[in-house]
Amino acid sequence: MAMKALDIYKHLPKTNCKKCGYPTCLAFAMKLAVGKADIEACPDIDPGAKALLGGVTRPPVRAVTIGAGERSVTVGEEFVMFRHEKTFYHPPGIMVEVSDTWPDDEVRSVVAEVREAVVERVGQDLVLNGVAVRNESGDADRFAETVYLAGGGTGLPLVLISDDLPGFEAALAVAGQYRPLIHAATADNWEPLAALAKQYGSPLVVRAGTLADLAALAGNCAGAGVADLLLDPAQGSLQGYIATATAIRRSAIERTEPALGYPIYLDAGTFKDTDAAVAAGILKYAGVIVTPRLSRASREAALTLRQNTYTDPQHPIQVAPGVYPVNDPGREAPVLLTVNFSLTYFTILGYLEASRMPCHLLIVDTEGLSVLTSVAGGKLTETIVADALKKFGVADLVDHRLLIIPGYAAPLTGKIEDATGWRVMVGPRDAADLPEYLEKEWKT
């Protein structure tokens, strides 16, 4: 189990020398406790304490980086079983599969889709992460050619999937310098694959059907000098995958089996329902998900689910407070108040833009909470509204003193009017009703 900061502090030199980069040994211990510092940063620690703390202060799931450059993806480095306990940090990389038996144009088409497809949601660009190249031809040269067609790892992270050692050697000669993920080492071939992974500095997937075999195989490869590993539990059903992935994560978090402290690999294409498999991987601990080409609807659903799952529940996605002009408003345009919860902002913005109604959208800081939650929790008050109107100079933008507030903020009407001197109009509760409301009710 992970140690608490004060327990870690007892094993530190307590000299407050600052050599570790932190002002005190206690501050260093606090960072160690949450896996945000490395015990190696302390030059004066006793070797015995160093060995003890090294095993309990590192992240229980090792961080592994696949690829190189801007589109590289880091997975793992997780600390909890459930998102609500703290948060999940590194979303799984979603890799779209191509085969070396496909025509070149089809391979290029998938690669272009992965590279260019973007889902814009609540101010973030959601993208697929890479390409998985499968050696189905049995021809090492053709495998290498397809890896080259996929960019060779220069633009997108790659997964190299093969049962053939010469195929791996040919593909790594093309893409090895860009840290592709190698799939997969088994009980029969782990030694030569571990040697290749070590030679190129590439992460390696180990594949076995039981936890004991996975742990043994991971231990062998780590002992051979491969630091970056992923675990493929090779399950034939989604139920089996979920059960095994949960057991792997629990073993890692509780540190009962250090050899299972690596991210998990899932091949969604091996299941009958690919979309369900992708969703299961996102929700249940996959670090890399390899999937056949997804429809647009399936891609958007997967990327949205991943964004939701890996958003910190204690720090919702927020937009900066301020006044946002919509549809080129003038001095007679209405002023609409709302909160800085991103989903609320972008939902309202979409309806307002579609209505073509010019308006000023005043965003106040409620720490990313929704309107209803902000009102109930005291994060949206008349003082906050008054301060925002003054801070952002709203009175200088319009000739009227009318403020439209969300329907769920109706209980604040009188208080806002007293605090601001503005007359308050209560808008609808549902953003979808805003265009009709403005058309019927807005008069300066």
C-alpha positions as CSV (number, residue, x, y, z in Angstrom):
1,M,0.0,0.0,0.0
2,A,1.1,3.6,-0.6
3,M,2.7,5.4,2.4
4,K,1.4,8.7,3.9
5,A,3.5,11.8,3.7
6,L,4.3,11.7,7.5
7,D,5.4,8.1,7.3
8,I,7.7,8.9,4.4
9,Y,9.0,11.9,6.2
10,K,10.2,9.7,9.0
11,H,12.7,8.0,6.6
12,L,14.1,11.2,5.1
13,P,17.3,13.0,6.4
14,K,15.2,16.0,7.8
15,T,18.0,18.4,6.9
16,N,15.9,20.7,4.7
17,C,18.9,21.0,2.4
18,K,16.7,21.8,-0.7
19,K,18.9,19.6,-2.9
20,C,15.8,17.7,-4.0
21,G,14.3,21.0,-5.4
22,Y,11.7,21.4,-2.5
23,P,12.0,23.8,0.4
24,T,11.7,21.2,3.1
25,C,11.9,17.5,3.6
26,L,8.2,17.5,4.5
27,A,7.3,19.2,1.2
28,F,9.4,16.5,-0.6
29,A,7.6,13.8,1.4
30,M,4.2,15.2,0.4
31,K,5.2,15.1,-3.3
32,L,6.5,11.5,-2.9
33,A,3.3,10.4,-1.3
34,V,1.3,11.4,-4.4
35,G,3.9,10.1,-6.9
36,K,4.9,13.5,-8.1
37,A,8.6,13.2,-7.0
38,D,11.3,10.6,-7.3
39,I,13.2,9.4,-4.3
40,E,16.4,9.6,-6.5
41,A,16.2,13.4,-6.1
42,C,17.3,13.1,-2.5
43,P,21.1,12.7,-2.5
44,D,21.6,12.1,1.2
45,I,19.0,9.4,2.0
46,D,20.2,6.2,3.6
47,P,20.4,3.3,1.1
48,G,18.0,1.2,3.1
49,A,15.4,3.9,3.3
50,K,15.9,4.6,-0.4
51,A,15.2,1.0,-1.3
52,L,12.1,1.0,1.0
53,L,10.7,4.3,-0.3
54,G,11.5,3.6,-3.9
55,G,9.0,0.8,-4.0
56,V,6.1,2.6,-2.3
57,T,6.4,6.2,-3.6
58,R,6.5,5.6,-7.3
59,P,3.2,5.5,-9.2
60,P,1.7,2.1,-8.9
61,V,1.0,2.0,-12.6
62,R,4.1,2.9,-14.6
63,A,4.0,5.8,-17.1
64,V,4.8,4.6,-20.6
65,T,5.2,6.9,-23.6
66,I,4.5,5.6,-27.2
67,G,5.8,7.6,-30.1
68,A,7.8,10.7,-30.4
69,G,7.1,14.4,-30.9
70,E,3.9,16.4,-30.5
71,R,1.5,13.4,-31.0
72,S,3.2,11.0,-28.7
73,V,0.9,9.5,-26.1
74,T,1.7,8.8,-22.4
75,V,-0.4,6.2,-20.6
76,G,-0.4,4.8,-17.1
77,E,0.9,6.7,-14.1
78,E,-2.5,6.1,-12.3
79,F,-3.0,6.1,-8.6
80,V,-6.6,5.1,-7.9
81,M,-9.2,2.4,-8.7
82,F,-12.1,4.8,-9.1
83,R,-12.2,8.2,-10.6
84,H,-14.1,9.8,-7.7
85,E,-11.3,8.9,-5.3
86,K,-9.0,11.4,-6.9
87,T,-8.9,11.5,-10.7
88,F,-7.6,9.6,-13.7
89,Y,-4.6,11.2,-15.3
90,H,-3.7,9.7,-18.7
91,P,-6.5,8.9,-21.1
92,P,-6.0,5.7,-23.2
93,G,-4.5,6.0,-26.6
94,I,-6.9,5.0,-29.3
95,M,-5.1,3.4,-32.2
96,V,-6.9,2.6,-35.5
97,E,-5.8,-0.6,-37.1
98,V,-4.6,-1.1,-40.7
99,S,-3.4,-4.3,-42.4
100,D,-0.4,-4.9,-44.6
101,T,-2.7,-6.8,-46.9
102,W,-4.7,-3.7,-47.7
103,P,-4.1,-1.5,-50.8
104,D,-1.8,1.4,-50.3
105,D,-4.6,3.9,-50.8
106,E,-6.8,2.4,-48.1
107,V,-3.9,2.5,-45.6
108,R,-3.2,6.2,-46.5
109,S,-6.9,6.9,-46.1
110,V,-7.0,5.6,-42.5
111,V,-3.8,7.3,-41.6
112,A,-5.2,10.7,-42.9
113,E,-8.4,10.2,-41.0
114,V,-6.5,9.5,-37.7
115,R,-4.2,12.5,-38.3
116,E,-6.9,15.0,-39.3
117,A,-10.2,14.0,-37.5
118,V,-11.0,16.3,-34.7
119,V,-14.0,16.4,-32.4
120,E,-14.4,19.9,-30.9
121,R,-16.2,19.7,-27.5
122,V,-16.4,22.2,-24.6
123,G,-13.4,24.1,-25.9
124,Q,-11.2,21.1,-26.4
125,D,-10.0,19.3,-29.6
126,L,-10.5,15.5,-29.2
127,V,-8.4,13.3,-31.4
128,L,-7.5,9.7,-32.1
129,N,-3.9,8.9,-31.2
130,G,-2.2,6.6,-33.6
131,V,-2.2,3.7,-36.1
132,A,-1.7,0.0,-35.4
133,V,-0.1,-1.9,-38.3
134,R,-0.9,-5.6,-38.4
135,N,1.3,-8.0,-40.2
136,E,-1.2,-10.4,-41.9
137,S,0.7,-10.9,-45.1
138,G,3.5,-12.9,-43.5
139,D,5.9,-10.8,-45.6
140,A,8.5,-8.8,-43.6
141,D,9.2,-6.4,-46.5
142,R,5.5,-5.7,-47.1
143,F,5.0,-5.2,-43.3
144,A,7.8,-2.6,-43.4
145,E,6.4,-0.9,-46.5
146,T,3.0,-0.5,-44.7
147,V,4.7,0.9,-41.6
148,Y,6.4,3.4,-43.9
149,L,3.0,4.2,-45.5
150,A,1.6,4.9,-42.1
151,G,4.3,7.5,-41.6
152,G,6.9,5.4,-40.0
153,G,6.1,6.9,-36.7
154,T,7.1,10.5,-37.7
155,G,3.6,12.0,-37.4
156,L,1.6,9.5,-35.4
157,P,2.5,6.9,-32.7
158,L,2.5,3.3,-34.1
159,V,1.7,-0.1,-32.8
160,L,3.5,-2.9,-34.6
161,I,1.5,-6.2,-34.5
162,S,3.1,-9.4,-35.7
163,D,3.8,-13.0,-34.9
164,D,7.0,-12.9,-37.0
165,L,10.4,-11.9,-35.7
166,P,11.8,-10.9,-39.2
167,G,8.7,-8.7,-39.6
168,F,9.4,-6.9,-36.4
169,E,13.1,-6.4,-37.4
170,A,12.1,-5.0,-40.8
171,A,9.5,-2.7,-39.4
172,L,11.7,-1.4,-36.6
173,A,14.4,-0.7,-39.2
174,V,11.9,1.8,-40.6
175,A,10.3,3.2,-37.5
176,G,12.3,2.1,-34.5
177,Q,13.7,5.5,-33.7
178,Y,10.2,6.8,-33.1
179,R,9.4,4.4,-30.2
180,P,6.6,2.3,-31.7
181,L,4.7,-0.1,-29.4
182,I,5.7,-3.7,-30.1
183,H,2.9,-6.4,-29.8
184,A,3.5,-8.9,-28.4
185,A,5.9,-10.9,-26.3
186,T,4.7,-14.3,-25.2
187,A,6.2,-17.2,-23.3
188,D,7.6,-18.5,-26.6
189,N,9.2,-15.4,-28.1
190,W,9.9,-13.0,-25.2
191,E,13.6,-13.2,-25.3
192,P,14.3,-12.0,-28.9
193,L,11.4,-9.4,-28.6
194,A,12.8,-8.1,-25.4
195,A,16.2,-7.7,-27.0
196,L,14.6,-5.8,-29.9
197,A,12.6,-3.5,-27.6
198,K,15.8,-2.8,-25.6
199,Q,17.8,-2.1,-28.7
200,Y,15.3,0.4,-30.0
201,G,14.1,1.8,-26.7
202,S,10.6,0.8,-27.6
203,P,7.7,-0.1,-25.3
204,L,6.7,-3.8,-25.4
205,V,3.4,-5.5,-24.9
206,V,3.5,-8.9,-23.0
207,R,0.6,-11.2,-23.7
208,A,-0.7,-14.1,-21.5
209,G,-4.0,-15.5,-20.4
210,T,-3.6,-15.6,-16.7
211,L,-2.4,-13.0,-14.1
212,A,0.4,-15.3,-12.9
213,D,1.7,-15.8,-16.5
214,L,1.4,-12.1,-17.2
215,A,3.4,-11.2,-14.0
216,A,6.1,-13.8,-14.8
217,L,6.4,-12.6,-18.4
218,A,6.5,-8.9,-17.4
219,G,9.2,-9.8,-14.8
220,N,11.3,-11.6,-17.4
221,C,11.1,-8.7,-19.8
222,A,11.9,-6.1,-17.1
223,G,14.8,-8.3,-16.0
224,A,16.0,-8.3,-19.6
225,G,16.2,-4.5,-19.5
226,V,12.8,-3.4,-21.0
227,A,11.5,-0.7,-18.6
228,D,8.3,0.2,-20.6
229,L,5.8,-2.6,-20.7
230,L,2.1,-3.0,-21.3
231,L,0.0,-6.0,-20.3
232,D,-2.4,-7.8,-22.7
233,P,-4.6,-10.1,-20.7
234,A,-5.8,-11.9,-23.9
235,Q,-9.4,-12.3,-22.8
236,G,-12.0,-13.7,-25.2
237,S,-15.0,-11.9,-23.8
238,L,-15.7,-8.4,-22.5
239,Q,-16.8,-9.8,-19.2
240,G,-13.5,-11.6,-18.9
241,Y,-11.6,-8.5,-19.9
242,I,-13.3,-6.3,-17.3
243,A,-12.8,-8.8,-14.5
244,T,-9.1,-9.3,-15.4
245,A,-8.4,-5.6,-16.0
246,T,-9.9,-4.8,-12.6
247,A,-7.8,-7.5,-10.9
248,I,-4.7,-6.1,-12.6
249,R,-5.5,-2.5,-11.5
250,R,-6.2,-3.6,-8.0
251,S,-2.9,-5.6,-7.8
252,A,-1.1,-2.5,-9.0
253,I,-2.8,0.0,-6.7
254,E,-2.5,-2.2,-3.7
255,R,1.1,-3.1,-4.7
256,T,0.5,-6.7,-4.1
257,E,2.1,-7.7,-7.4
258,P,4.7,-5.1,-8.6
259,A,5.1,-7.0,-11.9
260,L,1.5,-6.0,-12.8
261,G,2.1,-2.3,-12.3
262,Y,1.9,-1.5,-16.0
263,P,-0.8,-0.1,-18.4
264,I,-3.2,-2.5,-20.0
265,Y,-3.5,-3.2,-23.7
266,L,-6.9,-4.0,-25.3
267,D,-7.5,-5.2,-28.9
268,A,-11.2,-4.1,-29.3
269,G,-11.4,-5.7,-32.8
270,T,-11.3,-9.2,-31.2
271,F,-14.8,-8.7,-29.7
272,K,-18.1,-9.0,-31.6
273,D,-19.2,-5.5,-30.5
274,T,-16.3,-3.2,-31.2
275,D,-18.0,-0.1,-29.8
276,A,-18.8,-1.8,-26.5
277,A,-15.2,-3.0,-26.3
278,V,-13.8,0.5,-26.9
279,A,-16.1,1.8,-24.2
280,A,-15.2,-0.9,-21.8
281,G,-11.5,-0.2,-22.4
282,I,-12.0,3.5,-21.7
283,L,-14.0,2.9,-18.5
284,K,-12.0,0.0,-17.2
285,Y,-8.3,0.8,-17.2
286,A,-7.0,0.2,-20.8
287,G,-3.9,2.3,-21.5
288,V,-3.9,1.5,-25.3
289,I,-7.0,0.5,-27.3
290,V,-6.5,-0.9,-30.8
291,T,-9.7,-0.7,-32.8
292,P,-10.8,-1.3,-36.4
293,R,-11.8,1.9,-38.3
294,L,-14.7,3.6,-36.5
295,S,-17.7,5.3,-38.0
296,R,-18.0,9.0,-37.4
297,A,-20.7,8.5,-34.7
298,S,-18.7,5.8,-33.0
299,R,-15.5,7.9,-33.0
300,E,-17.3,10.9,-31.5
301,A,-18.9,8.8,-28.9
302,A,-15.6,7.2,-27.9
303,L,-13.7,10.5,-27.7
304,T,-16.5,12.1,-25.7
305,L,-16.7,9.2,-23.3
306,R,-12.9,9.4,-22.9
307,Q,-13.0,13.1,-22.2
308,N,-15.7,12.7,-19.6
309,T,-14.0,9.9,-17.9
310,Y,-10.6,11.6,-17.7
311,T,-11.9,15.0,-16.6
312,D,-10.9,15.7,-13.0
313,P,-14.2,15.5,-11.0
314,Q,-12.9,18.0,-8.5
315,H,-11.9,20.5,-11.2
316,P,-14.6,20.7,-14.0
317,I,-13.6,22.1,-17.4
318,Q,-13.9,25.9,-17.2
319,V,-13.9,28.9,-19.5
320,A,-12.4,32.2,-18.6
321,P,-14.8,34.7,-17.0
322,G,-15.5,37.7,-19.1
323,V,-17.9,39.2,-21.7
324,Y,-18.2,37.2,-24.9
325,P,-19.8,38.9,-27.9
326,V,-22.2,36.7,-29.9
327,N,-23.4,37.5,-33.4
328,D,-21.7,41.0,-33.5
329,P,-23.8,42.7,-30.7
330,G,-24.4,46.4,-30.6
331,R,-25.3,48.7,-27.7
332,E,-29.0,47.7,-27.7
333,A,-28.1,43.9,-27.5
334,P,-29.2,41.9,-24.5
335,V,-26.8,40.9,-21.8
336,L,-27.1,37.3,-20.7
337,L,-25.5,36.0,-17.5
338,T,-24.3,32.4,-17.1
339,V,-21.6,30.4,-15.3
340,N,-18.1,29.3,-16.4
341,F,-18.9,25.6,-16.5
342,S,-17.7,24.8,-20.0
343,L,-20.5,22.5,-21.0
344,T,-23.0,25.2,-20.0
345,Y,-21.2,27.9,-21.9
346,F,-20.8,26.0,-25.1
347,T,-24.3,24.7,-25.0
348,I,-25.7,28.2,-24.7
349,L,-23.3,29.6,-27.3
350,G,-24.4,27.0,-29.8
351,Y,-28.1,28.0,-29.5
352,L,-27.3,31.7,-29.5
353,E,-25.2,31.5,-32.6
354,A,-27.8,29.4,-34.4
355,S,-30.5,32.0,-33.5
356,R,-28.4,34.8,-35.1
357,M,-29.6,37.1,-32.2
358,P,-26.8,39.6,-31.3
359,C,-26.1,39.5,-27.6
360,H,-23.4,39.9,-24.9
361,L,-22.7,36.7,-22.9
362,L,-21.4,37.5,-19.4
363,I,-19.6,34.6,-17.9
364,V,-19.0,34.8,-14.1
365,D,-16.6,32.6,-12.1
366,T,-18.4,29.8,-10.2
367,E,-15.3,27.5,-10.1
368,G,-16.7,25.5,-13.0
369,L,-20.0,24.5,-11.4
370,S,-23.3,24.5,-13.2
371,V,-26.0,27.1,-12.6
372,L,-28.1,25.0,-10.3
373,T,-25.2,23.7,-8.3
374,S,-23.7,27.2,-8.1
375,V,-26.9,28.7,-6.7
376,A,-27.3,25.9,-4.2
377,G,-23.7,26.0,-3.1
378,G,-23.4,29.7,-2.8
379,K,-20.9,30.0,-5.7
380,L,-23.3,32.3,-7.7
381,T,-24.3,35.3,-5.6
382,E,-25.4,38.9,-6.1
383,T,-21.9,40.0,-5.0
384,I,-20.2,37.9,-7.7
385,V,-22.6,39.2,-10.3
386,A,-22.1,42.8,-9.2
387,D,-18.3,42.4,-9.2
388,A,-18.4,40.8,-12.7
389,L,-20.5,43.6,-14.2
390,K,-18.0,46.2,-12.8
391,K,-14.8,44.2,-13.6
392,F,-15.7,43.6,-17.2
393,G,-17.2,47.0,-17.9
394,V,-20.5,45.7,-19.1
395,A,-22.2,49.1,-18.5
396,D,-19.9,50.6,-21.0
397,L,-21.0,48.2,-23.7
398,V,-24.7,48.8,-23.7
399,D,-27.2,51.7,-23.3
400,H,-29.6,49.8,-21.1
401,R,-29.5,48.2,-17.6
402,L,-31.2,44.9,-18.2
403,L,-29.7,41.6,-17.2
404,I,-31.1,38.2,-18.2
405,I,-30.2,35.5,-15.7
406,P,-30.7,31.7,-16.0
407,G,-34.1,30.3,-14.9
408,Y,-32.4,28.3,-12.2
409,A,-31.0,31.5,-10.7
410,A,-34.4,33.1,-10.3
411,P,-34.2,33.1,-6.4
412,L,-31.4,35.6,-6.7
413,T,-33.4,38.1,-8.7
414,G,-34.1,40.7,-6.0
415,K,-30.7,40.5,-4.5
416,I,-29.0,41.0,-7.8
417,E,-31.2,44.0,-8.5
418,D,-30.4,45.5,-5.1
419,A,-26.6,44.9,-5.5
420,T,-26.2,46.0,-9.1
421,G,-28.9,48.6,-9.9
422,W,-29.7,46.6,-13.0
423,R,-33.2,45.3,-13.7
424,V,-33.2,41.5,-13.9
425,M,-35.1,39.4,-16.4
426,V,-35.4,35.7,-15.6
427,G,-34.7,33.6,-18.7
428,P,-35.6,29.9,-19.3
429,R,-34.1,27.0,-17.5
430,D,-33.3,25.2,-20.7
431,A,-30.7,26.7,-23.1
432,A,-32.7,25.3,-26.1
433,D,-35.5,27.8,-25.2
434,L,-33.3,30.9,-25.3
435,P,-33.9,31.8,-28.9
436,E,-37.7,31.8,-28.6
437,Y,-37.4,33.6,-25.2
438,L,-35.3,36.4,-26.7
439,E,-37.5,36.8,-29.7
440,K,-40.6,37.2,-27.6
441,E,-39.3,38.9,-24.5
442,W,-36.4,41.1,-25.4
443,K,-37.1,44.8,-25.6
444,T,-34.7,47.5,-24.5
